[in-house]
Amino acid sequence: METKVIRSHRRRRTVSARFADGIIYIYAPVGISDEKLTEVIKNFKRRFERRKLKKELNIKENLNEVAQRLNKKYFGGKLKIESIEYAANQDKIFGSCNYRRGTIRISHRLAEMPQWVRDYVIVHEMVHIIQPNHSKSFWDIVSQYKLAERARGYLIAKGFEPEAESDIEI
Ligand SMILES: [Zn+2]
C-alpha cells in the first residue's frame, strides 16, 4: 500500500489518515519527528491492510452459506445466527462468538486452512451460541462433527489454543 504524507501547520499533535484509491493519506503536524511518523505510518498501514483483507475474504467467501449448511446438518437448522464473518485481527484465537448477540467471527488465518478445519471452527463457535463455555456438554455437541479431534490437533500445531476461553465474547 502506497502512503502519502501531508504535513500541516494547523495540526498540533494529532495524526489522522484516510484511505482512497489504494493510497493511504497521512495528515501529520509539521513538527512530528521522523521516528514517530514512521511508527504512525506503520500502524495505519497495518490497520488499513487488515480492513482490506477482511473485506476481500468476506467477498470471496460467504460464511453465512457455510454456517447455514452446518446449521442444517448439526442443529436441525434451528440455531439462530445473527452474523458470521471473517475477522482480520484474530491472530491467536481461531474465532470468537458473542452468544448474546449471536454473532461469530472467524480468524482470517482459517481462510488458508483446509475446509474441514475451518468447518470445525465454525461448528465450535456455533455451539457457543447455546453453550457459552467449554463444558462436557459443549464438547458432546461439538464431537458430532466427526473430524473435531483431528481439527483440534491441526489447530494446536498451528499455534492456536483450542481450550482457551478467549473465544467466548462477554
Ligand atoms: Zn470455544
Backbone and ligand atoms as CSV (ligand in chain L), in Angstrom:
chain,resi,resn,atom,element,x,y,z
A,1,MET,N,N,0.828,-1.198,0.000
A,1,MET,CA,C,0.000,0.000,0.000
A,1,MET,C,C,0.866,1.254,0.000
A,2,GLU,N,N,0.531,2.159,-0.924
A,2,GLU,CA,C,1.305,3.392,-1.038
A,2,GLU,C,C,0.845,4.376,0.040
A,3,THR,N,N,1.779,5.133,0.584
A,3,THR,CA,C,1.377,6.149,1.557
A,3,THR,C,C,1.856,7.537,1.112
A,4,LYS,N,N,1.041,8.520,1.415
A,4,LYS,CA,C,1.380,9.907,1.097
A,4,LYS,C,C,1.247,10.709,2.381
A,5,VAL,N,N,2.302,11.442,2.733
A,5,VAL,CA,C,2.242,12.207,3.968
A,5,VAL,C,C,1.964,13.671,3.641
A,6,ILE,N,N,0.947,14.195,4.300
A,6,ILE,CA,C,0.622,15.617,4.132
A,6,ILE,C,C,0.857,16.294,5.475
A,7,ARG,N,N,1.835,17.215,5.483
A,7,ARG,CA,C,2.157,17.891,6.742
A,7,ARG,C,C,1.419,19.212,6.805
A,8,SER,N,N,0.870,19.483,7.966
A,8,SER,CA,C,0.095,20.707,8.093
A,8,SER,C,C,0.526,21.520,9.306
A,9,HIS,N,N,0.628,22.833,9.102
A,9,HIS,CA,C,0.987,23.742,10.205
A,9,HIS,C,C,-0.141,23.863,11.210
A,10,ARG,N,N,-1.351,23.651,10.715
A,10,ARG,CA,C,-2.506,23.810,11.584
A,10,ARG,C,C,-2.652,22.676,12.590
A,11,ARG,N,N,-2.079,21.545,12.222
A,11,ARG,CA,C,-2.157,20.397,13.128
A,11,ARG,C,C,-1.153,20.555,14.255
A,12,ARG,N,N,-1.574,20.296,15.460
A,12,ARG,CA,C,-0.661,20.424,16.599
A,12,ARG,C,C,-0.042,19.064,16.937
A,13,ARG,N,N,-0.885,18.142,17.329
A,13,ARG,CA,C,-0.341,16.856,17.787
A,13,ARG,C,C,-0.909,15.651,17.053
A,14,THR,N,N,-2.169,15.726,16.679
A,14,THR,CA,C,-2.810,14.512,16.173
A,14,THR,C,C,-2.449,14.186,14.731
A,15,VAL,N,N,-2.387,12.895,14.472
A,15,VAL,CA,C,-2.152,12.406,13.125
A,15,VAL,C,C,-3.423,11.668,12.720
A,16,SER,N,N,-3.884,11.895,11.503
A,16,SER,CA,C,-5.031,11.122,11.047
A,16,SER,C,C,-4.719,10.547,9.672
A,17,ALA,N,N,-5.563,9.667,9.233
A,17,ALA,CA,C,-5.311,9.036,7.943
A,17,ALA,C,C,-6.614,8.709,7.258
A,18,ARG,N,N,-6.566,8.667,5.948
A,18,ARG,CA,C,-7.725,8.159,5.204
A,18,ARG,C,C,-7.203,7.336,4.041
A,19,PHE,N,N,-8.048,6.427,3.588
A,19,PHE,CA,C,-7.653,5.527,2.525
A,19,PHE,C,C,-8.522,5.801,1.312
A,20,ALA,N,N,-7.895,6.126,0.187
A,20,ALA,CA,C,-8.659,6.376,-1.031
A,20,ALA,C,C,-7.848,5.949,-2.243
A,21,ASP,N,N,-8.495,5.267,-3.160
A,21,ASP,CA,C,-7.881,4.809,-4.408
A,21,ASP,C,C,-6.563,4.068,-4.188
A,22,GLY,N,N,-6.529,3.243,-3.192
A,22,GLY,CA,C,-5.334,2.438,-2.938
A,22,GLY,C,C,-4.192,3.187,-2.279
A,23,ILE,N,N,-4.439,4.438,-1.905
A,23,ILE,CA,C,-3.369,5.223,-1.260
A,23,ILE,C,C,-3.787,5.594,0.162
A,24,ILE,N,N,-2.825,5.474,1.088
A,24,ILE,CA,C,-3.105,5.910,2.455
A,24,ILE,C,C,-2.574,7.338,2.599
A,25,TYR,N,N,-3.464,8.265,2.868
A,25,TYR,CA,C,-3.068,9.657,3.085
A,25,TYR,C,C,-2.912,9.878,4.583
A,26,ILE,N,N,-1.712,10.310,4.963
A,26,ILE,CA,C,-1.434,10.556,6.373
A,26,ILE,C,C,-1.340,12.069,6.579
A,27,TYR,N,N,-2.136,12.580,7.498
A,27,TYR,CA,C,-2.106,14.011,7.810
A,27,TYR,C,C,-1.385,14.190,9.141
A,28,ALA,N,N,-0.246,14.862,9.096
A,28,ALA,CA,C,0.595,14.956,10.291
A,28,ALA,C,C,1.014,16.393,10.568
A,29,PRO,N,N,1.273,16.708,11.837
A,29,PRO,CA,C,1.769,18.053,12.150
A,29,PRO,C,C,3.187,18.227,11.593
A,30,VAL,N,N,3.547,19.460,11.271
A,30,VAL,CA,C,4.877,19.731,10.698
A,30,VAL,C,C,5.991,19.266,11.630
A,31,GLY,N,N,5.807,19.498,12.928
A,31,GLY,CA,C,6.865,19.209,13.885
A,31,GLY,C,C,7.067,17.752,14.280
A,32,ILE,N,N,6.351,16.853,13.706
A,32,ILE,CA,C,6.454,15.457,14.137
A,32,ILE,C,C,7.832,14.868,13.768
A,33,SER,N,N,8.384,14.083,14.677
A,33,SER,CA,C,9.704,13.503,14.400
A,33,SER,C,C,9.587,12.367,13.392
A,34,ASP,N,N,10.660,12.108,12.681
A,34,ASP,CA,C,10.659,11.042,11.674
A,34,ASP,C,C,10.364,9.690,12.317
A,35,GLU,N,N,10.939,9.527,13.492
A,35,GLU,CA,C,10.761,8.260,14.201
A,35,GLU,C,C,9.280,8.017,14.522
A,36,LYS,N,N,8.657,9.065,15.057
A,36,LYS,CA,C,7.239,8.972,15.424
A,36,LYS,C,C,6.390,8.754,14.170
A,37,LEU,N,N,6.736,9.491,13.119
A,37,LEU,CA,C,5.974,9.389,11.873
A,37,LEU,C,C,6.058,7.974,11.287
A,38,THR,N,N,7.248,7.395,11.299
A,38,THR,CA,C,7.434,6.031,10.790
A,38,THR,C,C,6.547,5.061,11.555
A,39,GLU,N,N,6.508,5.239,12.869
A,39,GLU,CA,C,5.701,4.346,13.709
A,39,GLU,C,C,4.210,4.510,13.402
A,40,VAL,N,N,3.791,5.770,13.279
A,40,VAL,CA,C,2.392,6.059,12.995
A,40,VAL,C,C,1.980,5.480,11.636
A,41,ILE,N,N,2.851,5.643,10.641
A,41,ILE,CA,C,2.560,5.123,9.294
A,41,ILE,C,C,2.414,3.603,9.351
A,42,LYS,N,N,3.326,2.970,10.087
A,42,LYS,CA,C,3.301,1.510,10.210
A,42,LYS,C,C,1.960,1.038,10.798
A,43,ASN,N,N,1.517,1.728,11.835
A,43,ASN,CA,C,0.252,1.357,12.480
A,43,ASN,C,C,-0.960,1.560,11.570
A,44,PHE,N,N,-0.973,2.709,10.888
A,44,PHE,CA,C,-2.094,2.960,9.979
A,44,PHE,C,C,-2.107,1.946,8.839
A,45,LYS,N,N,-0.923,1.644,8.327
A,45,LYS,CA,C,-0.786,0.682,7.237
A,45,LYS,C,C,-1.345,-0.668,7.651
A,46,ARG,N,N,-0.969,-1.095,8.834
A,46,ARG,CA,C,-1.439,-2.383,9.341
A,46,ARG,C,C,-2.966,-2.375,9.448
A,47,ARG,N,N,-3.490,-1.273,9.998
A,47,ARG,CA,C,-4.929,-1.164,10.188
A,47,ARG,C,C,-5.674,-1.217,8.851
A,48,PHE,N,N,-5.191,-0.466,7.870
A,48,PHE,CA,C,-5.860,-0.446,6.563
A,48,PHE,C,C,-5.697,-1.771,5.831
A,49,GLU,N,N,-4.548,-2.394,5.988
A,49,GLU,CA,C,-4.326,-3.689,5.340
A,49,GLU,C,C,-5.256,-4.755,5.898
A,50,ARG,N,N,-5.438,-4.703,7.219
A,50,ARG,CA,C,-6.350,-5.653,7.857
A,50,ARG,C,C,-7.781,-5.424,7.404
A,51,ARG,N,N,-8.155,-4.156,7.299
A,51,ARG,CA,C,-9.507,-3.812,6.859
A,51,ARG,C,C,-9.746,-4.337,5.436
A,52,LYS,N,N,-8.708,-4.157,4.604
A,52,LYS,CA,C,-8.787,-4.587,3.205
A,52,LYS,C,C,-8.895,-6.108,3.134
A,53,LEU,N,N,-8.058,-6.781,3.919
A,53,LEU,CA,C,-8.056,-8.243,3.942
A,53,LEU,C,C,-9.418,-8.786,4.375
A,54,LYS,N,N,-9.957,-8.182,5.425
A,54,LYS,CA,C,-11.252,-8.610,5.949
A,54,LYS,C,C,-12.325,-8.497,4.862
A,55,LYS,N,N,-12.335,-7.363,4.184
A,55,LYS,CA,C,-13.298,-7.115,3.125
A,55,LYS,C,C,-13.151,-8.155,2.013
A,56,GLU,N,N,-11.926,-8.359,1.584
A,56,GLU,CA,C,-11.658,-9.306,0.487
A,56,GLU,C,C,-12.099,-10.727,0.837
A,57,LEU,N,N,-11.749,-11.158,2.051
A,57,LEU,CA,C,-12.097,-12.523,2.465
A,57,LEU,C,C,-13.595,-12.725,2.509
A,58,ASN,N,N,-14.312,-11.719,3.011
A,58,ASN,CA,C,-15.758,-11.853,3.135
A,58,ASN,C,C,-16.480,-11.744,1.800
A,59,ILE,N,N,-15.839,-11.101,0.830
A,59,ILE,CA,C,-16.416,-11.045,-0.516
A,59,ILE,C,C,-16.198,-12.394,-1.203
A,60,LYS,N,N,-14.984,-12.928,-1.018
A,60,LYS,CA,C,-14.601,-14.181,-1.655
A,60,LYS,C,C,-15.447,-15.359,-1.162
A,61,GLU,N,N,-15.765,-15.345,0.091
A,61,GLU,CA,C,-16.467,-16.475,0.666
A,61,GLU,C,C,-17.570,-16.006,1.608
A,62,ASN,N,N,-18.783,-16.443,1.332
A,62,ASN,CA,C,-19.900,-16.067,2.184
A,62,ASN,C,C,-20.058,-17.103,3.312
A,63,LEU,N,N,-19.587,-16.739,4.482
A,63,LEU,CA,C,-19.627,-17.687,5.595
A,63,LEU,C,C,-21.044,-17.973,6.075
A,64,ASN,N,N,-21.992,-17.088,5.734
A,64,ASN,CA,C,-23.385,-17.341,6.096
A,64,ASN,C,C,-23.906,-18.612,5.441
A,65,GLU,N,N,-23.489,-18.802,4.201
A,65,GLU,CA,C,-23.920,-20.014,3.480
A,65,GLU,C,C,-23.320,-21.256,4.122
A,66,VAL,N,N,-22.048,-21.165,4.487
A,66,VAL,CA,C,-21.374,-22.288,5.142
A,66,VAL,C,C,-22.074,-22.591,6.463
A,67,ALA,N,N,-22.358,-21.539,7.224
A,67,ALA,CA,C,-22.996,-21.708,8.534
A,67,ALA,C,C,-24.392,-22.300,8.393
A,68,GLN,N,N,-25.118,-21.910,7.369
A,68,GLN,CA,C,-26.474,-22.450,7.193
A,68,GLN,C,C,-26.430,-23.935,6.837
A,69,ARG,N,N,-25.425,-24.315,6.041
A,69,ARG,CA,C,-25.254,-25.737,5.700
A,69,ARG,C,C,-24.961,-26.533,6.980
A,70,LEU,N,N,-24.073,-26.014,7.813
A,70,LEU,CA,C,-23.718,-26.703,9.061
A,70,LEU,C,C,-24.883,-26.665,10.049
A,71,ASN,N,N,-25.636,-25.592,10.014
A,71,ASN,CA,C,-26.815,-25.445,10.869
A,71,ASN,C,C,-27.816,-26.568,10.573
A,72,LYS,N,N,-28.052,-26.799,9.288
A,72,LYS,CA,C,-28.989,-27.855,8.880
A,72,LYS,C,C,-28.497,-29.221,9.328
A,73,LYS,N,N,-27.184,-29.430,9.138
A,73,LYS,CA,C,-26.617,-30.738,9.409
A,73,LYS,C,C,-26.525,-31.060,10.905
A,74,TYR,N,N,-26.137,-30.077,11.710
A,74,TYR,CA,C,-25.867,-30.373,13.133
A,74,TYR,C,C,-26.899,-29.801,14.110
A,75,PHE,N,N,-27.693,-28.849,13.674
A,75,PHE,CA,C,-28.624,-28.217,14.618
A,75,PHE,C,C,-30.070,-28.241,14.102
A,76,GLY,N,N,-30.319,-29.083,13.119
A,76,GLY,CA,C,-31.653,-29.153,12.533
A,76,GLY,C,C,-32.118,-27.824,11.961
A,77,GLY,N,N,-31.164,-26.964,11.642
A,77,GLY,CA,C,-31.482,-25.647,11.069
A,77,GLY,C,C,-32.074,-24.674,12.072
A,78,LYS,N,N,-32.015,-25.041,13.364
A,78,LYS,CA,C,-32.724,-24.237,14.381
A,78,LYS,C,C,-31.873,-23.152,15.043
A,79,LEU,N,N,-30.557,-23.236,14.839
A,79,LEU,CA,C,-29.687,-22.280,15.521
A,79,LEU,C,C,-29.838,-20.881,14.919
A,80,LYS,N,N,-29.955,-19.886,15.808
A,80,LYS,CA,C,-30.114,-18.519,15.310
A,80,LYS,C,C,-28.754,-17.826,15.269
A,81,ILE,N,N,-28.290,-17.594,14.062
A,81,ILE,CA,C,-27.004,-16.908,13.901
A,81,ILE,C,C,-27.289,-15.539,13.302
A,82,GLU,N,N,-26.915,-14.519,14.048
A,82,GLU,CA,C,-27.186,-13.160,13.597
A,82,GLU,C,C,-26.235,-12.779,12.453
A,83,SER,N,N,-24.960,-13.090,12.640
A,83,SER,CA,C,-23.987,-12.821,11.576
A,83,SER,C,C,-22.741,-13.662,11.782
A,84,ILE,N,N,-22.082,-13.965,10.699
A,84,ILE,CA,C,-20.810,-14.686,10.764
A,84,ILE,C,C,-19.915,-14.138,9.658
A,85,GLU,N,N,-18.680,-13.800,10.044
A,85,GLU,CA,C,-17.763,-13.249,9.046
A,85,GLU,C,C,-16.315,-13.464,9.460
A,86,TYR,N,N,-15.435,-13.306,8.491
A,86,TYR,CA,C,-14.004,-13.366,8.790
A,86,TYR,C,C,-13.594,-12.077,9.489
A,87,ALA,N,N,-12.680,-12.207,10.445
A,87,ALA,CA,C,-12.085,-11.039,11.079
A,87,ALA,C,C,-10.603,-11.080,10.734
A,88,ALA,N,N,-9.981,-9.914,10.645
A,88,ALA,CA,C,-8.559,-9.904,10.281
A,88,ALA,C,C,-7.661,-9.551,11.459
A,89,ASN,N,N,-8.246,-9.516,12.663
A,89,ASN,CA,C,-7.410,-9.151,13.821
A,89,ASN,C,C,-7.319,-10.291,14.833
A,90,GLN,N,N,-7.669,-11.491,14.408
A,90,GLN,CA,C,-7.582,-12.627,15.321
A,90,GLN,C,C,-6.393,-13.495,14.918
A,91,ASP,N,N,-5.247,-13.189,15.506
A,91,ASP,CA,C,-4.031,-13.938,15.163
A,91,ASP,C,C,-3.852,-15.147,16.055
A,92,LYS,N,N,-4.310,-15.013,17.293
A,92,LYS,CA,C,-4.066,-16.077,18.261
A,92,LYS,C,C,-5.289,-16.923,18.547
A,93,ILE,N,N,-6.457,-16.356,18.338
A,93,ILE,CA,C,-7.665,-17.171,18.523
A,93,ILE,C,C,-8.253,-17.497,17.158
A,94,PHE,N,N,-8.794,-18.717,17.033
A,94,PHE,CA,C,-9.264,-19.178,15.714
A,94,PHE,C,C,-10.629,-18.614,15.348
A,95,GLY,N,N,-11.294,-18.055,16.345
A,95,GLY,CA,C,-12.603,-17.474,16.083
A,95,GLY,C,C,-13.168,-16.975,17.391
A,96,SER,N,N,-14.343,-16.371,17.320
A,96,SER,CA,C,-14.982,-15.949,18.558
A,96,SER,C,C,-16.484,-15.890,18.363
A,97,CYS,N,N,-17.173,-15.982,19.493
A,97,CYS,CA,C,-18.635,-15.967,19.447
A,97,CYS,C,C,-19.168,-15.030,20.514
A,98,ASN,N,N,-20.062,-14.157,20.102
A,98,ASN,CA,C,-20.799,-13.363,21.065
A,98,ASN,C,C,-22.174,-14.010,21.166
A,99,TYR,N,N,-22.325,-14.847,22.203
A,99,TYR,CA,C,-23.548,-15.659,22.280
A,99,TYR,C,C,-24.794,-14.839,22.559
A,100,ARG,N,N,-24.632,-13.668,23.183
A,100,ARG,CA,C,-25.807,-12.825,23.439
A,100,ARG,C,C,-26.344,-12.247,22.148
A,101,ARG,N,N,-25.416,-11.848,21.298
A,101,ARG,CA,C,-25.834,-11.251,20.023
A,101,ARG,C,C,-26.016,-12.295,18.926
A,102,GLY,N,N,-25.399,-13.463,19.118
A,102,GLY,CA,C,-25.465,-14.490,18.077
A,102,GLY,C,C,-24.535,-14.189,16.914
A,103,THR,N,N,-23.453,-13.454,17.223
A,103,THR,CA,C,-22.507,-13.114,16.160
A,103,THR,C,C,-21.226,-13.934,16.291
A,104,ILE,N,N,-20.692,-14.317,15.155
A,104,ILE,CA,C,-19.493,-15.160,15.119
A,104,ILE,C,C,-18.454,-14.513,14.210
A,105,ARG,N,N,-17.210,-14.541,14.679
A,105,ARG,CA,C,-16.107,-14.074,13.836
A,105,ARG,C,C,-15.093,-15.199,13.702
A,106,ILE,N,N,-14.575,-15.357,12.507
A,106,ILE,CA,C,-13.629,-16.428,12.220
A,106,ILE,C,C,-12.297,-15.799,11.809
A,107,SER,N,N,-11.209,-16.305,12.392
A,107,SER,CA,C,-9.890,-15.744,12.091
A,107,SER,C,C,-9.558,-15.843,10.602
A,108,HIS,N,N,-8.950,-14.793,10.080
A,108,HIS,CA,C,-8.514,-14.777,8.672
A,108,HIS,C,C,-7.558,-15.928,8.375
A,109,ARG,N,N,-6.874,-16.407,9.416
A,109,ARG,CA,C,-5.906,-17.493,9.216
A,109,ARG,C,C,-6.593,-18.778,8.760
A,110,LEU,N,N,-7.873,-18.922,9.102
A,110,LEU,CA,C,-8.615,-20.126,8.724
A,110,LEU,C,C,-8.911,-20.178,7.230
A,111,ALA,N,N,-8.906,-19.020,6.600
A,111,ALA,CA,C,-9.225,-18.962,5.171
A,111,ALA,C,C,-8.207,-19.754,4.354
A,112,GLU,N,N,-7.010,-19.904,4.896
A,112,GLU,CA,C,-5.956,-20.630,4.169
A,112,GLU,C,C,-5.833,-22.083,4.609
A,113,MET,N,N,-6.633,-22.472,5.530
A,113,MET,CA,C,-6.533,-23.847,6.037
A,113,MET,C,C,-7.559,-24.754,5.341
A,114,PRO,N,N,-7.388,-26.083,5.492
A,114,PRO,CA,C,-8.353,-26.980,4.843
A,114,PRO,C,C,-9.788,-26.703,5.308
A,115,GLN,N,N,-10.709,-26.959,4.403
A,115,GLN,CA,C,-12.111,-26.656,4.692
A,115,GLN,C,C,-12.636,-27.385,5.937
A,116,TRP,N,N,-12.198,-28.630,6.143
A,116,TRP,CA,C,-12.710,-29.385,7.296
A,116,TRP,C,C,-12.233,-28.789,8.624
A,117,VAL,N,N,-11.103,-28.086,8.599
A,117,VAL,CA,C,-10.623,-27.416,9.825
A,117,VAL,C,C,-11.471,-26.158,10.058
A,118,ARG,N,N,-11.677,-25.421,8.973
A,118,ARG,CA,C,-12.486,-24.206,9.090
A,118,ARG,C,C,-13.911,-24.549,9.532
A,119,ASP,N,N,-14.474,-25.608,8.946
A,119,ASP,CA,C,-15.833,-26.002,9.328
A,119,ASP,C,C,-15.897,-26.402,10.800
A,120,TYR,N,N,-14.826,-27.041,11.275
A,120,TYR,CA,C,-14.788,-27.397,12.700
A,120,TYR,C,C,-14.895,-26.125,13.554
A,121,VAL,N,N,-14.108,-25.107,13.192
A,121,VAL,CA,C,-14.112,-23.864,13.970
A,121,VAL,C,C,-15.498,-23.215,13.931
A,122,ILE,N,N,-16.128,-23.256,12.765
A,122,ILE,CA,C,-17.463,-22.670,12.644
A,122,ILE,C,C,-18.456,-23.437,13.537
A,123,VAL,N,N,-18.385,-24.761,13.496
A,123,VAL,CA,C,-19.268,-25.566,14.349
A,123,VAL,C,C,-18.988,-25.244,15.825
A,124,HIS,N,N,-17.695,-25.194,16.179
A,124,HIS,CA,C,-17.284,-24.876,17.553
A,124,HIS,C,C,-17.931,-23.554,18.014
A,125,GLU,N,N,-17.799,-22.520,17.190
A,125,GLU,CA,C,-18.352,-21.210,17.568
A,125,GLU,C,C,-19.886,-21.230,17.566
A,126,MET,N,N,-20.461,-22.009,16.660
A,126,MET,CA,C,-21.926,-22.104,16.625
A,126,MET,C,C,-22.459,-22.742,17.906
A,127,VAL,N,N,-21.758,-23.764,18.395
A,127,VAL,CA,C,-22.204,-24.430,19.629
A,127,VAL,C,C,-22.170,-23.442,20.801
A,128,HIS,N,N,-21.231,-22.476,20.764
A,128,HIS,CA,C,-21.166,-21.492,21.847
A,128,HIS,C,C,-22.431,-20.640,21.956
A,129,ILE,N,N,-23.181,-20.549,20.881
A,129,ILE,CA,C,-24.432,-19.775,20.949
A,129,ILE,C,C,-25.382,-20.428,21.964
A,130,ILE,N,N,-25.344,-21.769,22.038
A,130,ILE,CA,C,-26.204,-22.444,23.020
A,130,ILE,C,C,-25.451,-22.896,24.269
A,131,GLN,N,N,-24.119,-22.991,24.171
A,131,GLN,CA,C,-23.274,-23.395,25.303
A,131,GLN,C,C,-22.081,-22.435,25.408
A,132,PRO,N,N,-22.249,-21.311,26.109
A,132,PRO,CA,C,-21.145,-20.340,26.159
A,132,PRO,C,C,-20.049,-20.746,27.166
A,133,ASN,N,N,-19.502,-21.930,26.989
A,133,ASN,CA,C,-18.444,-22.441,27.875
A,133,ASN,C,C,-17.767,-23.602,27.160
A,134,HIS,N,N,-16.780,-24.204,27.827
A,134,HIS,CA,C,-16.153,-25.393,27.251
A,134,HIS,C,C,-16.417,-26.595,28.164
A,135,SER,N,N,-17.654,-26.726,28.556
A,135,SER,CA,C,-18.055,-27.804,29.464
A,135,SER,C,C,-18.158,-29.131,28.714
A,136,LYS,N,N,-18.454,-30.197,29.480
A,136,LYS,CA,C,-18.595,-31.507,28.858
A,136,LYS,C,C,-19.755,-31.502,27.856
A,137,SER,N,N,-20.861,-30.846,28.229
A,137,SER,CA,C,-21.996,-30.813,27.292
A,137,SER,C,C,-21.640,-30.057,26.015
A,138,PHE,N,N,-20.777,-29.033,26.163
A,138,PHE,CA,C,-20.313,-28.322,24.971
A,138,PHE,C,C,-19.581,-29.295,24.045
A,139,TRP,N,N,-18.599,-30.034,24.604
A,139,TRP,CA,C,-17.794,-30.942,23.772
A,139,TRP,C,C,-18.626,-32.097,23.225
A,140,ASP,N,N,-19.657,-32.503,23.988
A,140,ASP,CA,C,-20.537,-33.564,23.486
A,140,ASP,C,C,-21.203,-33.151,22.174
A,141,ILE,N,N,-21.629,-31.902,22.124
A,141,ILE,CA,C,-22.278,-31.430,20.889
A,141,ILE,C,C,-21.235,-31.279,19.784
A,142,VAL,N,N,-20.075,-30.669,20.145
A,142,VAL,CA,C,-19.030,-30.439,19.146
A,142,VAL,C,C,-18.568,-31.757,18.512
A,143,SER,N,N,-18.512,-32.819,19.331
A,143,SER,CA,C,-17.970,-34.083,18.820
A,143,SER,C,C,-18.874,-34.762,17.792
A,144,GLN,N,N,-20.067,-34.206,17.580
A,144,GLN,CA,C,-20.899,-34.719,16.483
A,144,GLN,C,C,-20.243,-34.420,15.143
A,145,TYR,N,N,-19.387,-33.410,15.155
A,145,TYR,CA,C,-18.581,-33.127,13.969
A,145,TYR,C,C,-17.438,-34.141,13.982
A,146,LYS,N,N,-17.459,-35.038,13.029
A,146,LYS,CA,C,-16.585,-36.210,13.093
A,146,LYS,C,C,-15.092,-35.913,13.117
A,147,LEU,N,N,-14.685,-34.822,12.464
A,147,LEU,CA,C,-13.252,-34.537,12.405
A,147,LEU,C,C,-12.810,-33.577,13.514
A,148,ALA,N,N,-13.647,-33.434,14.541
A,148,ALA,CA,C,-13.356,-32.468,15.609
A,148,ALA,C,C,-11.978,-32.699,16.245
A,149,GLU,N,N,-11.689,-33.926,16.625
A,149,GLU,CA,C,-10.410,-34.211,17.286
A,149,GLU,C,C,-9.222,-33.908,16.386
A,150,ARG,N,N,-9.342,-34.324,15.134
A,150,ARG,CA,C,-8.263,-34.081,14.178
A,150,ARG,C,C,-8.063,-32.590,13.951
A,151,ALA,N,N,-9.164,-31.888,13.855
A,151,ALA,CA,C,-9.095,-30.438,13.633
A,151,ALA,C,C,-8.449,-29.738,14.822
A,152,ARG,N,N,-8.755,-30.210,16.019
A,152,ARG,CA,C,-8.154,-29.601,17.213
A,152,ARG,C,C,-6.647,-29.812,17.201
A,153,GLY,N,N,-6.223,-31.015,16.818
A,153,GLY,CA,C,-4.796,-31.301,16.707
A,153,GLY,C,C,-4.125,-30.407,15.678
A,154,TYR,N,N,-4.801,-30.205,14.578
A,154,TYR,CA,C,-4.302,-29.353,13.499
A,154,TYR,C,C,-4.110,-27.915,14.015
A,155,LEU,N,N,-5.116,-27.437,14.747
A,155,LEU,CA,C,-5.071,-26.062,15.247
A,155,LEU,C,C,-3.986,-25.876,16.311
A,156,ILE,N,N,-3.792,-26.894,17.139
A,156,ILE,CA,C,-2.729,-26.832,18.152
A,156,ILE,C,C,-1.385,-26.718,17.437
A,157,ALA,N,N,-1.213,-27.521,16.383
A,157,ALA,CA,C,0.037,-27.490,15.620
A,157,ALA,C,C,0.278,-26.127,14.979
A,158,LYS,N,N,-0.792,-25.402,14.695
A,158,LYS,CA,C,-0.671,-24.067,14.094
A,158,LYS,C,C,-0.528,-22.977,15.154
A,159,GLY,N,N,-0.465,-23.378,16.412
A,159,GLY,CA,C,-0.224,-22.400,17.477
A,159,GLY,C,C,-1.478,-21.839,18.124
A,160,PHE,N,N,-2.629,-22.388,17.793
A,160,PHE,CA,C,-3.851,-21.933,18.457
A,160,PHE,C,C,-4.064,-22.725,19.742
A,161,GLU,N,N,-4.832,-22.133,20.625
A,161,GLU,CA,C,-5.129,-22.805,21.894
A,161,GLU,C,C,-6.599,-23.203,21.907
A,162,PRO,N,N,-6.902,-24.457,21.555
A,162,PRO,CA,C,-8.309,-24.822,21.444
A,162,PRO,C,C,-9.057,-24.876,22.769
A,163,GLU,N,N,-8.364,-24.823,23.875
A,163,GLU,CA,C,-9.059,-24.910,25.163
A,163,GLU,C,C,-9.306,-23.538,25.792
A,164,ALA,N,N,-8.696,-22.524,25.236
A,164,ALA,CA,C,-8.816,-21.195,25.851
A,164,ALA,C,C,-10.255,-20.704,25.814
A,165,GLU,N,N,-10.629,-19.984,26.863
A,165,GLU,CA,C,-11.991,-19.438,26.912
A,165,GLU,C,C,-12.068,-18.125,26.142
A,166,SER,N,N,-10.943,-17.724,25.591
A,166,SER,CA,C,-10.889,-16.404,24.963
A,166,SER,C,C,-11.749,-16.273,23.707
A,167,ASP,N,N,-12.280,-17.392,23.221
A,167,ASP,CA,C,-13.125,-17.250,22.021
A,167,ASP,C,C,-14.582,-16.944,22.372
A,168,ILE,N,N,-14.862,-16.841,23.677
A,168,ILE,CA,C,-16.228,-16.511,24.085
A,168,ILE,C,C,-16.264,-15.032,24.484
A,169,GLU,N,N,-16.989,-14.250,23.720
A,169,GLU,CA,C,-17.052,-12.805,23.999
A,169,GLU,C,C,-18.072,-12.541,25.082
A,170,ILE,N,N,-17.651,-11.772,26.106
A,170,ILE,CA,C,-18.621,-11.436,27.154
A,170,ILE,C,C,-18.827,-9.928,27.276
L,1,ZN,ZN,ZN,-14.644,-22.224,22.350
